Amino acid sequence: MFILNFLILVIMILISVAFYVLLERKVLGYIQARSGPFKVGMLGILQPFSDAVSLFSSESYFIYFGNLMIYFFTPMLGLLTSMNMWCLFPCIFNFISLPLGLLFFICCSSFLVYSILLSSWSSNSMYSLIGCIRSVAQSISYEVCMFLLLFNLILFFSGFNLMKFHYLQYLNWFLFIGYPMFLMLFSCILAETNRSPFDFSEGESELVSGFNTEYSSFNFSFIFLSEYMNMIFMSFLLSLVFMGGDYFKMIFFLKVMLLNFSFIWIRGSFPRFRYDKLMILCWSVYLPSSLHFFFIYMNVYVLIY
């Protein structure tokens, strides 16, 4: 039953990724005063399935220089790691009550950078390598700030169990108490998932397509699915931690959709950062602020307990 339940969950996630891409294209079309996809099906509702058939049936490239085995299997590794994080989703066995759920998320999130690193290195392309170096530096820098902010939450809720975030926010959302932490964590998640305005590993204007330049067909689709899966999961985690976490109600999933919409809204509203400003923002602003919050919550924890 657990395997069947998890398979149904994975299928639903893949379908949600398909329609999330359609939502992104529609919203960006409205923001830029143009029409989004509207020809395949009624109002373009079947466009994601058409894109999937087109992508999977297209020709796959074979590289002559590079490590072919790592080149082919690394996108699958990234997709499996992204699926692994969804074990924390509340399903029929309530697997979200994993005692070390937040620690499990931290380990999986740290492992995601290896898929980008290996995929770009194995393709033996200069554009991919530059995108890889950017992405690794960016991910490691913002992971430090993100994990420090999550440790603040661990001290505040005194545990790694994600169920506590639901129980302790029954009367008051943590968003109202830790609003600066929410904004910092949200921007760290934008950098961690390589989304605008922090999409330097996929800088189309200067790097063709960044770390996935040499990928096509099903290999590219695995990278694509992994990225959007991570975005939906990060929205789920933010909603759980800061916005009540009442995952038995429909309002919880509306909050997840609102956070997903904010990813698209930010992409359509802000230009790409300069890379040096991105690093200055991380090491000069977010890291001291995260340490400041960490010392405050640690002192409060010591005084209470």
N, C-alpha and C positions, 0 to 999 in steps of 0.2 A: 504493500500500500504506500509505503514511503517513496519507493522508486517511481510508482505511477503518479503520485502526487507531485513529485519534483519534476517529472517529465511534462505534466500538464502546466506547471508553473513556468518552465522554460519556454514552452510553446506560446503561452500567453505573453511572456516577456518579448519574444521575437515579434509577435504581432503588434504589440504596443510600440516597439521600436519602429516598425514599418509606418504606423500611423503617426508617430511622433515626427518622423521625417516629413510626412505630408503636412502636418501642422506647421512645421518650421518653414516649409516652402510657401505655404499660404500666408503666414504672418509676415514673412519677409517681403512677399509680394505686395501686401497692403501697406507695409511701412515704406517701401520704395515706389509706391504709386504705380504698380504694374499688376498684371494678372498672374496668379500662380497656376499650378497644373489644374486643368479643368476639362480635358478632352477624354481621358480614359475613365469610363463609368460616369455616373451622375455626379457632377461637381468635382470630378477628378478623384473620387473615393477609391478607385481601383488602381490609381497611379503607382503606389508602392509595390504592388504585386507585379505590375508591368516592368518596373525598374529592376525588381529582383530577378525576373525571368531573363531580362536583357543582360544583367550583370553576370549571372551564373552561366549563361550560354555564350558569353564572349570568350575570345581566345586568351589563354594564359601564356605569359611570357616565360621563356627559359633563358636564364642568364648564363653566359659563357665564363665569366670571371666572378668568383665568389663561392661561398659555401652553399651548395644547392640544398642540402638536407635541412640546415638551420633556416634557410630562406623560405622553405615551404612549410615547416612545422611551427615556426615562431608565431604567426598569426593565430593558429589554433590554440597555442599556449595562452595568448592574451585573451582569447574568447573564453577558454575554460576558467581562467582566473576570474574574469568578470562574472561568469555564471556561478562560480564558487561563492561569491559574496552574497548572492541571492538566497543562500541557505538560511540567512537571517530573516527572511521574509516570513510574516505570520501565516502559516499554513495549517492544515488539519492537525498536525502533530505539535503545533505551537513551538516550532524549533527556535523561535525568537528568544525563548527563555534559556538559551545557552548561557551558562554562568560567565563565560569569558567572551561574550559576543562582540564587545567593542574591541577587545584585543585581537580577535579573529579578523575583524574588518581592517585593523591597522596592518596586520601581516599581509593580507591580500592586497591592500592598497599599495604597500611598499613593493610588492612583487610585480606590479603592473609595469614599472619602468623597465624591467628586464626584457619584456616583449618588444618594446620600442627600440631598446639598445641593440638587441640581437638581430631584429629584422633589418635595421638600417645598416649595421656592420656587415651582415652576410650578403647584402645586395651589392656591395663594392661600388657604390656610387658616391661621388663627392657631395652632391646635393643631399642625399640621404644621410651622409655622415655628419654634415653640418647641422641638419635638422635633429639628428640623434644627440649631438653635443649640446645643442640648445635645450632639448627636451630633458636630458638627464640633469643638467645644471638647474633648470627650472623646477623639475619635479623634486629633486633632493632638497632644494632651498625651501620650497613651500611645504614640503612634507614635515620639515622641522617645526614650522609655525603651526601647521594643522594638528600635529600630534600634541604639541604643547597645549593648544586650546582644548583638545579632547581630554588631556590629563586634568585640565581644570574642571571639566564636566565630571570626570571620574571622582575627583576629590569632593565636588559639590554633591553628587548623588551617591557617593561612597560605595562604588561597585562597578564592575564591567557589564553587569547584566542589563540588557536593553529594556527589560520589563520594568525596571525601576523608573525609567524615564516616563513611562505611561502612568505609573501609580503616583509618583511624586508631583506630577503636573495636573492632578485632577481638578484643583481649584484655581491654579494660576499657571499660565504658560511661562516657561523659562525665557521666552523671547523678550518679555517685559523687564526681566531682571538683568539679563545679559545681552542687551541689544548691540553694544559694540562688539561683543564676542561673536554674535551672529553675523554681523557685517564682515568681520575679518575672516571668519570661517567660510562664508559664502565666496569671498574673493579668492581664498586659498583653494577652494574646490574648483573655481573657474580655471585657475592656473594648473591644478592637478589633472583636470580633464581636457586640457589643451583647448579651451574654448575662448572665443573673443571676449575681451581684447587681449588675451594672453596666448593666442594660438601661434606661438613662434616656431614650434616644431613642424607646423604645416603652413609656413609662410609662403603663400602662393606667389606673391609679388616678387620675392627674391630667391625662393628655393624650389620653384616649379610646383612641388607638392610636399616638400619636406621629407620626412623619414619614409613615407610610403610611395616615393616617386616610381620605383621599379615594380610596384605591385599592380596586378590587374585581376580581373575575373573573381573567382571565389576567394583568393587570398586577400584581395582588397576588401571584399565584402565582410570577411572575418574581422579585419581591423575596424571597419566602419561600424559593425554591430557591437563590437567591444566598447568603442567610444560612446555610443549612444546608450548602451546598457549601463555604463558607469554614470552617465548623467542622470538617468532615471533613478538609479540606486542612491546617488548622492542627494537627490531631491527627497527621496523616501527617508533617508537618514536625518536630513535637516528637519523635516516635518516631524519625525519621531522625537528628536532631541529638543527642539525649540518650540514646537507648536502643539503641544498637548499629547501627541502620540496615541490618540484614541483610535487605534487601527481597526476597531470593530464597527466603526461608523463610516458612512459615505463621505462625511465632511473631511475625514483624513485624506482620502484620495483626491478630493478637490483641492486641498492644500498642496498635495504633491504635484498636481497639474499646474497650480499657480506658480510653484517654484520652477517647474519645467518651462513654463511660458516665460519666466523671467530670464532664463538662459537665452531664449530666442530674442527677446526684447533687447537685451544688452548687446547681442550680436548685431542687431539692426540699428543700434543707436550710437555705439562708440567705435572709433577707429582703433587700429592696432597700436599698442604701446611701443615705445622704444625699448630695446632689450636692457640697456643700462638702467633705465628708470624702473623696469620691472624688478631688477636685482636690488636697487636702492630701496624700493618700496618694501621688499621682503626683509632685508637685513637691517635697515635703519628705522623702519616704522613698525612692521608687524612683529618681528622677533622681540624687541624691547617691550612692546605692549603685551605680548603673550607672556613673557616672563613676569611682568608687573602683575597681571591677573593671576598667574600661577602662585606668586608669593602671597597675594591677598587671600586666595582661597585656601592655601596651605595654612596660613595663620588662623583663619576662621575654623578650619577643620581641627587644628590642634586645640583651640579654645573650647570648641564644642565637645570633643571626644576626650 
